[in-house]
């Protein structure tokens, strides 16, 4: 499973509006991988969790799956799959 698919699977399982989740790879190199996750404003707090704990755990899982590469997961709130806010 690719890192982008893993992030999508994890985040869609947490949110109330899984159809609004958009995951994209912004930068992919030999040493690093930057993944952006866009969720609705209402779901951002669910993904972030208490004091950012849930998002930290998602990052840890993705880093473990990325192997030798460093994975950076960025959360963008207020966006939706249709581009409406």
CORNORKA-V858429 format. One record per helix or strand. SS is the DSSP state (h for helix, s for strand). FROM is the first residue (numbers start at 1). TO is the last residue. Records with the same first field share a line. If there is no record, write none. Layout:
# CORNORKA-V858429
SS=FROM-TO, FROM-TO
This chain:
# CORNORKA-V858429
h=3-12, 18-20, 41-48, 50-65
s=22-28, 32-39, 70-77
